[in-house]
C-alpha cells in the first residue's frame, strides 16, 4: 500500500523496505533528481523497477509519482532511445537536441525509468548523449538501473550526489519476510539479501541463431533480431543491410545499432522512419513506413520499396517527395488542401514563405503554382467551389486569390461579404484590417454557394449561410485545424449537406453539421494538440482524418467504423483527402497514402 492509500502491486522477497525507499524518493521534492538502483547480479534490480512501473504508470497515480516514460536500455543507442522517449512523451524527434528542447519547452515535470542501462549498446554514450543532458532540465527526474562502478555510473555529472539504492545492502530487505519467501519456494534463505542466488537462477539461454542455408526472411523476429545484434557487435551488418525486408521483420533497436554508420538510401530511409517504427509491433506496418520513406528517391530505393510491398499492411504509400531525395520537394508543407474548379484533381501546397504550388493528386507530379500577391507566411489554405483560393496567414488575416473565370454564386464579392461577417462574429476586424482571431479555414468544394468556414483562437467554428453566421464553441483553446465535406446529394437523396471537422489544441476532433447542432462528444481525443484534419465523402459515408503533434494520423471511416493509424516518422502539419488518397504535409516531405484494404 502506498502512503496516499493507493494500492501498489505486491513486492516479494522481503523487498518492502526498498519499495518504500523508492516511493519516498518519488514523494520528496527535495530529493536528488537522479536515483540509481544498484546491486550485484541477482539482486533483483530489474524486478524492483518493473514493480515500480506497474504501480506508477496508470492514470490514477498522483502527478509527482507518475512515470511518464520507460526506456528499456538493453541494446539501445542514443538514436533509438530518442525515438522511444519521443514516442512515449507525444513528441517527434530524430536527435537528442530537438527532443531535449521540446521537453524543456514543456513546463510539466517528466519522470523517466531506465531499466538495464549497463546493457545499452554504449552505456556511457547513452548517458552523456541523452540522459545527463535531460537531467540538466529542472523538471526531469530519472530512476535508472546501473551498477556502482559500471560503465554508466561515472558518466552522470548533472546530479553530483544522486540517490543510490544498493540492493546488496541488507537494510533494503526484510530478513524475516525474505526467509518466508524463500521457504515458500524451496529457495536458499542463506543467500539473503539476494533473491537471484536464492532461487538458483539459471543462466540465460543462448541467443537464437537463424538456421543455416534457409531463407532468412522466414527465420522469425527473435532469430533475426539476434542476427542484427551480432552484426552490431561485429561492426559490420553484412548482407542483411541490403535486404529491406530484414529491416522490417526484426526488432528495430538492433537493426538501428547495426546500420548506425551506413549512409546508403536504405539506411537513411530507416533512420527517417525511426520515430514511427520504434514502438511498432507489426512488421507489415514497419514495412509500410519504410517503403513510404523510400518513395521518390533513387532507383535503388525504388527497388527496395517494391520488395517491401510483399508485406501488405493496413495502409500503403502511393507517392512521396522527401527533402534531400527529390528536386521537386516543395519545402515544408505548412498547409495542404484538395483542389476543385480549375484545380480539380490537384493538391495545393503552401510553404513557410507563402508560396503555393500545385501537384497532381494521383501521382504527385508537379503541375504549377498559384500566383499569390505579396506572399507571406500562411497557417491555412482552402479552395472554394468556384476555384477561389482562400489564404489564411500566420496573423489570422484572410485573402482571396480569384481565378480568371470564377464560377457564379458567392464568387468573389459574396465571399468577401461572408468573410467580413465571419470576422465580425469572431471578434475580428474587417477583411482589410488587422487580424489575429481566425486560426483555421476550410471550404467545401461540393457546395457551390457555400462560403469558407473558419475556426478561431477562442475555440469556436463559424459558418456563413443565408446571410447569417452560425457559430459553435467546440474546443477549449484555439481551433488548430478545420476541414469540410458535402454529404448526400442527388435526385433521390435531396440536396447536399455540409459536415465540418475541427481539431483543437485540446487534442479533440469535433464534428458539426452547421445546419444542426454539433455532435455532443468528440469523435476522437488524444493527449496532445491536433495539427491537421481532413474530411471526405466515400461510398459508405464520410471519412475523417486527424493528425496530432506526436506524428500520429488516424483515419476514421464513419460509415464502416474502420480505423487506420498511420505514422511516417515525421510530424504532420497538414492533411488533404484527394479522392481515395490521403495527402500528408510534413516539415520534410509530402506523401500520399492509401488506407483502403
C-alpha positions as CSV (number, residue, x, y, z in Angstrom):
1,X,0.0,0.0,0.0
2,X,1.4,3.4,-1.0
3,X,1.5,6.2,1.6
4,X,-1.5,8.0,0.0
5,X,-3.7,4.9,0.3
6,X,-3.4,3.8,-3.4
7,X,-2.6,0.2,-3.7
8,X,0.8,-0.9,-5.2
9,X,1.4,-4.3,-6.6
10,X,2.8,-7.0,-4.3
11,X,6.6,-6.9,-3.9
12,X,8.1,-10.2,-2.8
13,X,11.4,-11.4,-1.4
14,X,11.2,-9.1,1.6
15,X,11.8,-6.0,-0.6
16,X,9.2,-3.8,1.1
17,X,11.9,-1.5,2.5
18,X,13.4,-1.0,-0.9
19,X,10.0,-0.3,-2.4
20,X,9.1,2.2,0.3
21,X,12.5,3.9,-0.3
22,X,11.7,4.3,-4.0
23,X,8.3,5.7,-3.2
24,X,9.8,8.0,-0.7
25,X,12.2,9.3,-3.3
26,X,9.3,10.0,-5.7
27,X,7.4,11.8,-3.0
28,X,10.2,14.0,-1.8
29,X,10.6,17.2,-3.9
30,X,14.0,17.9,-2.2
31,X,15.4,14.5,-3.2
32,X,18.2,14.4,-5.9
33,X,16.6,14.2,-9.4
34,X,18.6,11.0,-10.2
35,X,18.0,7.7,-8.3
36,X,20.3,4.9,-9.2
37,X,19.2,1.3,-8.4
38,X,22.3,-0.8,-8.0
39,X,23.4,-4.2,-6.7
40,X,25.2,-7.3,-7.8
41,X,23.8,-9.8,-10.3
42,X,20.7,-11.5,-8.9
43,X,19.9,-8.6,-6.6
44,X,16.5,-8.0,-8.2
45,X,17.2,-4.6,-9.7
46,X,15.0,-5.2,-12.8
47,X,12.3,-6.8,-10.7
48,X,12.1,-3.8,-8.4
49,X,11.9,-1.3,-11.4
50,X,9.3,-3.5,-13.0
51,X,7.3,-3.3,-9.8
52,X,7.6,0.5,-9.8
53,X,6.5,0.7,-13.4
54,X,3.4,-1.5,-12.8
55,X,2.3,0.7,-9.9
56,X,3.2,4.1,-11.2
57,X,2.1,4.4,-14.8
58,X,-1.7,4.4,-14.5
59,X,-4.0,7.5,-14.7
60,X,-4.8,7.2,-11.0
61,X,-1.2,7.7,-9.9
62,X,-0.6,11.1,-8.3
63,X,1.2,13.5,-10.6
64,X,4.5,13.6,-8.7
65,X,4.8,9.8,-8.6
66,X,3.7,9.1,-12.1
67,X,6.2,7.6,-14.5
68,X,5.9,9.2,-17.9
69,X,8.2,7.1,-20.0
70,X,10.0,3.7,-19.6
71,X,13.2,3.3,-21.6
72,X,14.5,-0.3,-21.7
73,X,18.1,0.4,-22.4
74,X,19.4,-3.1,-23.3
75,X,20.9,-2.8,-26.7
76,X,19.7,0.8,-27.1
77,X,21.7,3.5,-28.9
78,X,21.2,7.3,-28.3
79,X,19.2,7.3,-31.5
80,X,16.8,4.6,-30.6
81,X,16.4,6.0,-27.1
82,X,15.5,9.4,-28.5
83,X,12.9,7.8,-30.8
84,X,11.4,5.8,-27.9
85,X,11.2,8.6,-25.4
86,X,9.7,10.9,-28.1
87,X,7.1,8.4,-28.9
88,X,6.1,8.0,-25.2
89,X,6.2,11.7,-24.5
90,X,4.0,12.6,-27.5
91,X,6.9,14.2,-29.4
92,X,8.6,13.5,-32.8
93,X,12.3,13.8,-32.6
94,X,15.2,12.3,-34.6
95,X,18.1,13.5,-32.4
96,X,18.7,14.3,-28.8
97,X,19.0,18.1,-29.2
98,X,15.4,18.6,-30.5
99,X,14.0,16.2,-28.0
100,X,15.6,18.0,-25.1
101,X,14.5,21.3,-26.4
102,X,10.9,20.1,-26.7
103,X,10.9,18.7,-23.2
104,X,12.5,21.9,-21.9
105,X,9.7,23.9,-23.5
106,X,7.0,21.9,-21.7
107,X,6.6,23.1,-18.1
108,X,5.2,19.8,-16.9
109,X,7.5,17.5,-14.8
110,X,8.9,14.4,-16.5
111,X,9.8,11.2,-14.8
112,X,11.6,8.5,-16.8
113,X,12.5,5.0,-15.7
114,X,15.6,3.4,-17.4
115,X,16.0,-0.4,-16.7
116,X,19.1,-2.2,-18.0
117,X,21.3,0.9,-18.5
118,X,24.5,-1.2,-18.3
119,X,23.3,-3.3,-21.2
120,X,23.0,-0.4,-23.6
121,X,24.9,-0.5,-26.8
122,X,27.3,2.1,-25.3
123,X,26.1,2.9,-21.7
124,X,28.4,5.9,-21.3
125,X,27.4,7.3,-24.6
126,X,23.8,7.0,-23.8
127,X,24.3,8.9,-20.5
128,X,26.5,11.7,-22.0
129,X,24.4,12.0,-25.2
130,X,20.9,11.9,-23.7
131,X,20.3,11.1,-20.1
132,X,22.7,13.5,-18.5
133,X,21.5,16.5,-20.7
134,X,18.0,15.6,-19.7
135,X,18.9,15.8,-16.0
136,X,20.1,19.4,-16.6
137,X,16.4,20.3,-17.1
138,X,15.0,21.2,-13.7
139,X,11.7,19.4,-14.4
140,X,13.2,16.0,-15.3
141,X,13.8,13.1,-12.9
142,X,15.4,9.7,-13.7
143,X,15.4,6.4,-11.9
144,X,17.9,4.1,-13.6
145,X,19.2,0.6,-13.2
146,X,23.0,0.9,-13.2
147,X,25.6,-0.9,-11.1
148,X,28.0,1.0,-8.9
149,X,31.3,1.4,-10.8
150,X,29.7,0.3,-14.1
151,X,30.2,2.0,-17.4
152,X,27.2,4.3,-16.9
153,X,27.8,5.2,-13.3
154,X,30.7,7.6,-13.8
155,X,29.2,9.3,-16.8
156,X,26.5,11.1,-14.9
157,X,27.6,14.6,-14.0
158,X,24.4,16.7,-13.9
159,X,23.4,15.5,-10.5
160,X,26.6,15.3,-8.4
161,X,25.1,13.4,-5.5
162,X,22.4,11.1,-6.7
163,X,20.2,8.9,-4.5
164,X,21.6,5.3,-4.6
165,X,19.6,2.2,-3.7
166,X,22.2,-0.5,-3.3
167,X,20.1,-3.7,-3.2
168,X,23.1,-5.7,-2.0
169,X,22.9,-3.8,1.3
170,X,20.7,-5.8,3.8
171,X,18.9,-2.7,5.0
172,X,16.7,-2.8,1.9
173,X,15.5,-6.4,2.5
174,X,13.3,-7.6,5.5
175,X,15.1,-10.8,6.6
176,X,12.1,-12.4,8.1
177,X,10.0,-11.9,5.0
178,X,12.9,-12.9,2.8
179,X,13.1,-16.2,4.7
180,X,9.3,-16.8,4.4
181,X,9.5,-16.0,0.7
182,X,12.4,-18.5,0.3
183,X,10.7,-21.2,2.3
184,X,7.6,-21.0,0.2
185,X,9.7,-21.6,-2.9
186,X,12.2,-24.1,-1.6
187,X,14.9,-21.5,-2.1
188,X,18.1,-21.0,-0.2
189,X,17.5,-18.4,2.5
190,X,21.2,-18.2,3.2
191,X,21.6,-16.2,0.1
192,X,19.9,-13.2,1.9
193,X,19.5,-10.5,0.7
194,X,19.9,-11.6,-3.0
195,X,16.8,-13.3,-4.4
196,X,18.5,-14.5,-7.6
197,X,21.1,-16.7,-6.0
198,X,18.5,-17.9,-3.5
199,X,16.4,-19.2,-6.4
200,X,19.5,-20.6,-8.2
201,X,18.5,-18.6,-11.3
202,X,19.7,-20.4,-14.4
203,X,21.9,-18.8,-16.9
204,X,20.2,-17.0,-19.7
205,X,19.5,-19.3,-22.7
206,X,21.8,-18.7,-25.7
207,X,20.5,-16.2,-28.2
208,X,18.6,-17.8,-31.1
209,X,20.6,-18.3,-34.3
210,X,19.0,-18.3,-37.7
211,X,19.1,-21.7,-39.4
212,X,21.9,-22.0,-41.9
213,X,21.1,-22.4,-45.6
214,X,17.5,-21.3,-45.3
215,X,15.6,-18.1,-46.2
216,X,16.4,-15.5,-43.5
217,X,13.1,-13.9,-44.1
218,X,11.4,-17.0,-42.7
219,X,13.6,-17.2,-39.5
220,X,11.2,-15.2,-37.3
221,X,11.7,-11.9,-35.5
222,X,13.6,-13.3,-32.5
223,X,16.2,-15.0,-34.6
224,X,16.6,-12.1,-37.0
225,X,16.9,-9.7,-34.1
226,X,19.8,-11.9,-32.8
227,X,21.4,-11.7,-36.2
228,X,21.2,-7.9,-36.2
229,X,22.6,-7.8,-32.7
230,X,25.6,-9.9,-33.7
231,X,26.1,-7.6,-36.7
232,X,26.1,-4.6,-34.5
233,X,28.6,-6.2,-32.2
234,X,30.8,-7.0,-35.1
235,X,30.5,-3.5,-36.6
236,X,29.5,-5.0,-40.0
237,X,25.9,-5.7,-40.8
238,X,26.9,-7.7,-43.9
239,X,24.3,-8.9,-46.5
240,X,21.2,-8.2,-44.3
241,X,21.8,-4.5,-44.7
242,X,20.9,-4.8,-48.4
243,X,17.6,-6.6,-47.8
244,X,14.8,-4.2,-46.8
245,X,12.5,-6.9,-45.6
246,X,15.1,-7.9,-43.0
247,X,14.8,-4.4,-41.6
248,X,11.1,-4.6,-41.2
249,X,11.0,-8.2,-39.9
250,X,13.3,-7.6,-36.9
251,X,13.3,-5.6,-33.7
252,X,14.1,-2.0,-34.7
253,X,16.6,-1.5,-31.9
254,X,19.3,-3.9,-33.1
255,X,18.6,-3.0,-36.7
256,X,19.4,0.6,-36.0
257,X,22.5,-0.2,-34.0
258,X,23.8,-2.3,-36.8
259,X,23.3,0.3,-39.6
260,X,24.3,3.3,-37.5
261,X,27.3,4.2,-39.7
262,X,25.8,3.4,-43.1
263,X,24.9,6.2,-45.5
264,X,23.0,4.3,-48.3
265,X,19.4,5.1,-49.3
266,X,18.0,2.2,-47.3
267,X,19.8,3.2,-44.0
268,X,18.8,6.8,-44.4
269,X,15.2,5.9,-45.0
270,X,15.2,3.7,-42.0
271,X,16.6,6.5,-39.8
272,X,14.0,8.9,-41.1
273,X,11.3,6.3,-40.3
274,X,12.7,5.6,-36.8
275,X,10.1,7.5,-34.7
276,X,7.3,5.6,-36.4
277,X,8.8,2.1,-36.3
278,X,10.5,2.1,-32.8
279,X,7.4,1.1,-30.9
280,X,5.5,-0.6,-33.7
281,X,5.0,-4.3,-33.2
282,X,3.6,-5.2,-36.6
283,X,6.3,-6.0,-39.3
284,X,3.8,-5.2,-42.1
285,X,3.3,-1.6,-40.7
286,X,7.1,-1.2,-40.3
287,X,7.4,-2.2,-43.9
288,X,4.8,0.3,-45.0
289,X,6.6,3.1,-43.1
290,X,10.0,2.2,-44.6
291,X,8.5,1.8,-48.1
292,X,6.9,5.3,-47.9
293,X,10.2,6.8,-46.9
294,X,11.9,5.2,-49.9
295,X,9.4,6.5,-52.4
296,X,10.6,9.3,-54.6
297,X,14.3,8.6,-54.1
298,X,16.8,6.9,-56.4
299,X,16.3,3.7,-58.4
300,X,17.9,1.5,-55.8
301,X,15.5,2.9,-53.2
302,X,12.6,2.3,-55.6
303,X,13.6,-1.4,-55.9
304,X,13.8,-1.7,-52.1
305,X,10.3,-0.1,-51.9
306,X,9.0,-2.7,-54.3
307,X,10.4,-5.5,-52.2
308,X,8.7,-4.1,-49.1
309,X,5.3,-4.2,-50.9
310,X,5.5,-8.0,-50.3
311,X,4.3,-7.4,-46.7
312,X,0.8,-5.8,-47.2
313,X,-0.2,-3.7,-44.3
314,X,-3.3,-1.7,-43.3
315,X,-2.1,1.2,-45.4
316,X,0.4,1.9,-48.2
317,X,2.3,4.8,-49.6
318,X,1.5,5.8,-53.2
319,X,3.9,8.6,-53.9
320,X,6.2,10.9,-51.9
321,X,8.6,13.8,-52.2
322,X,11.2,14.0,-49.5
323,X,13.7,16.6,-48.6
324,X,17.1,15.8,-50.0
325,X,15.8,13.0,-52.2
326,X,13.6,14.8,-54.7
327,X,14.4,18.0,-56.6
328,X,10.7,18.9,-56.7
329,X,10.3,18.7,-52.9
330,X,8.1,21.7,-52.3
331,X,9.6,22.7,-48.9
332,X,8.0,22.3,-45.5
333,X,4.2,21.8,-46.2
334,X,2.6,24.2,-43.7
335,X,-0.8,23.9,-45.4
336,X,-2.3,21.4,-47.9
337,X,-5.7,21.3,-49.5
338,X,-7.5,19.4,-52.2
339,X,-8.4,21.4,-55.3
340,X,-11.6,22.0,-57.2
341,X,-12.7,24.1,-60.2
342,X,-9.5,24.9,-62.1
343,X,-7.6,22.9,-59.6
344,X,-9.7,19.7,-59.9
345,X,-7.7,16.5,-59.2
346,X,-4.8,18.6,-57.7
347,X,-3.5,19.3,-54.3
348,X,-2.3,22.8,-53.3
349,X,0.7,23.0,-51.0
350,X,1.9,26.2,-49.2
351,X,5.5,26.5,-47.9
352,X,6.6,28.7,-45.0
353,X,7.1,31.7,-47.3
354,X,3.5,31.7,-48.5
355,X,4.3,30.3,-52.0
356,X,1.6,27.9,-53.2
357,X,2.4,25.1,-55.6
358,X,0.1,22.6,-57.2
359,X,0.6,18.8,-57.6
360,X,-1.3,16.1,-59.4
361,X,-3.2,14.3,-56.6
362,X,-2.8,10.8,-58.1
363,X,0.9,10.9,-58.9
364,X,2.5,13.7,-57.0
365,X,3.7,15.3,-60.3
366,X,4.4,19.0,-60.1
367,X,1.7,20.9,-62.1
368,X,2.2,24.6,-61.5
369,X,1.8,27.3,-58.9
370,X,-0.8,29.8,-57.7
371,X,0.1,33.4,-58.2
372,X,-0.1,34.9,-54.7
373,X,0.2,38.7,-54.4
374,X,2.6,39.7,-51.6
375,X,3.2,36.1,-50.3
376,X,3.5,35.9,-46.5
377,X,3.6,33.0,-44.0
378,X,0.4,31.0,-44.0
379,X,-1.4,28.9,-41.5
380,X,-4.3,27.8,-43.6
381,X,-5.3,27.1,-47.2
382,X,-8.7,26.3,-48.9
383,X,-10.3,26.2,-52.3
384,X,-13.9,27.1,-52.8
385,X,-16.3,25.5,-55.3
386,X,-15.7,28.4,-57.7
387,X,-12.0,28.0,-57.6
388,X,-11.0,30.9,-55.4
389,X,-8.1,30.1,-53.2
390,X,-8.5,31.3,-49.6
391,X,-5.3,32.1,-47.8
392,X,-5.2,32.5,-44.0
393,X,-1.9,34.0,-42.9
394,X,0.0,33.5,-39.7
395,X,-1.5,36.6,-38.2
396,X,-5.1,35.4,-38.8
397,X,-5.8,37.6,-41.9
398,X,-7.7,36.1,-44.8
399,X,-7.2,36.8,-48.5
400,X,-8.8,35.6,-51.7
401,X,-7.0,34.7,-54.9
402,X,-9.7,34.7,-57.5
403,X,-9.4,32.6,-60.7
404,X,-9.6,34.3,-64.1
405,X,-13.1,32.9,-64.7
406,X,-14.8,32.4,-61.3
407,X,-18.0,30.4,-61.2
408,X,-21.3,32.1,-60.3
409,X,-22.6,32.1,-56.7
410,X,-20.6,33.6,-54.0
411,X,-17.6,34.3,-56.2
412,X,-16.0,36.7,-55.4
413,X,-17.9,39.5,-53.8
414,X,-20.2,37.2,-51.9
415,X,-17.2,35.6,-50.5
416,X,-15.8,38.9,-49.2
417,X,-19.2,39.7,-47.6
418,X,-19.2,36.3,-45.9
419,X,-15.6,36.8,-44.8
420,X,-16.4,40.1,-43.2
421,X,-19.4,38.6,-41.4
422,X,-17.4,35.7,-40.0
423,X,-14.6,38.0,-38.9
424,X,-17.1,40.2,-37.0
425,X,-18.6,37.1,-35.4
426,X,-15.1,36.0,-34.3
427,X,-14.5,39.4,-32.8
428,X,-12.1,40.4,-35.5
429,X,-11.9,43.5,-37.8
430,X,-12.9,43.6,-41.5
431,X,-11.1,41.7,-44.1
432,X,-8.7,44.5,-44.9
433,X,-7.9,45.3,-41.3
434,X,-5.6,43.8,-38.7
435,X,-6.2,40.1,-37.9
436,X,-5.5,37.7,-35.1
437,X,-8.7,35.9,-34.2
438,X,-9.0,33.5,-37.1
439,X,-6.9,30.4,-36.7
440,X,-8.1,27.8,-39.3
441,X,-10.0,27.8,-42.6
442,X,-11.9,25.2,-44.7
443,X,-14.0,25.2,-47.8
444,X,-16.5,22.6,-49.1
445,X,-15.9,22.2,-52.8
446,X,-19.1,20.2,-53.3
447,X,-21.4,23.1,-52.2
448,X,-21.4,25.7,-55.0
449,X,-22.9,28.5,-52.9
450,X,-21.1,27.9,-49.6
451,X,-18.6,30.3,-48.1
452,X,-15.4,29.2,-46.3
453,X,-15.7,28.1,-42.7
454,X,-13.3,29.5,-40.1
455,X,-12.1,28.5,-36.7
456,X,-10.8,31.0,-34.2
457,X,-8.4,31.3,-31.3
458,X,-11.2,31.1,-28.7
459,X,-12.2,27.6,-29.8
460,X,-15.2,28.5,-32.0
461,X,-16.1,27.4,-35.6
462,X,-18.0,29.8,-37.8
463,X,-20.2,29.0,-40.8
464,X,-21.9,31.6,-43.1
465,X,-25.1,30.7,-44.9
466,X,-28.2,32.6,-45.9
467,X,-26.7,36.0,-44.9
468,X,-26.1,34.8,-41.3
469,X,-23.2,33.4,-39.4
470,X,-23.7,30.3,-37.2
471,X,-21.0,29.8,-34.6
472,X,-20.3,26.9,-32.1
473,X,-17.6,26.8,-29.5
474,X,-16.2,23.3,-30.0
475,X,-12.8,23.4,-28.3
476,X,-11.1,24.5,-25.1
477,X,-8.3,26.7,-26.5
478,X,-7.7,27.5,-30.2
479,X,-9.0,25.7,-33.2
480,X,-5.9,24.4,-34.8
481,X,-7.3,22.6,-37.9
482,X,-10.5,22.6,-39.9
483,X,-11.9,20.6,-42.8
484,X,-15.2,20.1,-44.5
485,X,-17.1,17.9,-46.9
486,X,-20.5,17.6,-48.5
487,X,-22.7,14.6,-47.8
488,X,-25.6,13.2,-49.8
489,X,-27.0,14.9,-52.8
490,X,-28.6,13.6,-56.0
491,X,-32.2,13.2,-57.3
492,X,-33.1,10.5,-54.7
493,X,-31.4,11.9,-51.6
494,X,-32.0,15.6,-51.9
495,X,-29.5,18.5,-51.6
496,X,-26.1,18.0,-50.3
497,X,-25.5,18.9,-46.7
498,X,-22.2,20.2,-45.1
499,X,-20.1,18.5,-42.5
500,X,-17.3,20.2,-40.7
501,X,-14.5,18.5,-38.8
502,X,-12.4,20.6,-36.4
503,X,-9.3,19.9,-34.4
504,X,-8.1,21.8,-31.4
505,X,-5.1,22.5,-29.2
506,X,-7.1,20.5,-26.6
507,X,-6.4,17.3,-28.6
508,X,-10.1,16.8,-29.6
509,X,-11.6,16.2,-33.0
510,X,-15.2,17.5,-33.3
511,X,-17.9,17.1,-36.0
512,X,-20.5,19.6,-36.8
513,X,-23.2,19.7,-39.4
514,X,-23.7,23.5,-39.3
515,X,-27.4,23.3,-40.2
516,X,-27.9,21.4,-36.9
517,X,-26.1,21.0,-33.6
518,X,-22.6,19.6,-33.2
519,X,-22.1,16.0,-32.1
520,X,-22.1,16.1,-28.3
521,X,-18.8,14.2,-27.8
522,X,-15.6,14.4,-29.8
523,X,-15.1,11.8,-32.5
524,X,-11.6,11.4,-31.2
525,X,-9.4,12.8,-28.4
526,X,-5.8,12.3,-27.5
527,X,-3.4,14.0,-25.1
528,X,-1.6,16.2,-27.5
529,X,-2.7,19.0,-29.9
530,X,-4.3,18.3,-33.2
531,X,-2.2,19.6,-36.0
532,X,-4.4,18.8,-39.1
533,X,-7.7,17.4,-40.1
534,X,-9.2,16.3,-43.4
535,X,-12.7,15.2,-44.4
536,X,-14.2,13.5,-47.4
537,X,-17.3,11.6,-48.6
538,X,-16.9,7.9,-49.7
539,X,-19.5,5.5,-50.9
540,X,-20.1,4.1,-47.4
541,X,-20.2,7.5,-45.7
542,X,-17.9,10.3,-44.5
543,X,-14.2,9.8,-43.7
544,X,-12.4,12.0,-41.2
545,X,-8.6,12.0,-40.8
546,X,-6.8,13.8,-38.0
547,X,-3.1,14.3,-37.1
548,X,-1.6,15.1,-33.8
549,X,1.6,16.7,-32.8
550,X,3.3,13.3,-32.0
551,X,3.1,12.3,-35.7
552,X,0.1,10.0,-35.5
553,X,-2.5,10.3,-38.2
554,X,-5.8,8.5,-37.6
555,X,-8.2,7.8,-40.4
556,X,-11.8,7.1,-39.3
557,X,-14.4,5.8,-41.7
558,X,-17.6,6.9,-40.1
559,X,-19.7,4.7,-42.5
560,X,-17.9,1.4,-41.8
561,X,-16.3,2.1,-38.4
562,X,-12.9,1.1,-39.7
563,X,-10.0,3.0,-38.1
564,X,-6.4,3.1,-39.5
565,X,-3.4,4.7,-37.8
566,X,-0.6,6.0,-39.9
567,X,2.9,7.2,-38.9
568,X,5.7,8.2,-41.2
569,X,8.4,9.2,-38.8
570,X,7.6,13.0,-39.1
571,X,5.2,15.4,-37.5
572,X,2.3,16.0,-39.9
573,X,1.4,19.7,-40.3
574,X,-1.4,19.4,-42.8
575,X,-3.8,16.9,-44.4
576,X,-6.0,16.7,-47.5
577,X,-8.2,13.9,-48.8
578,X,-7.9,13.7,-52.6
579,X,-10.2,11.0,-53.8
580,X,-9.2,7.8,-52.1
581,X,-5.7,9.1,-51.2
582,X,-4.7,11.0,-48.0
583,X,-2.0,13.6,-48.6
584,X,0.3,14.3,-45.7
585,X,2.1,17.6,-45.5
586,X,5.2,17.4,-43.3
587,X,8.2,19.6,-42.5
588,X,10.5,17.3,-44.5
589,X,8.2,15.9,-47.1
590,X,4.9,15.5,-48.9
591,X,3.4,12.0,-49.2
592,X,0.1,10.3,-50.3
593,X,-1.1,7.1,-48.7
594,X,-4.0,4.8,-49.4
595,X,-5.8,3.4,-46.4
596,X,-8.2,1.1,-48.3
597,X,-7.8,-2.6,-47.6
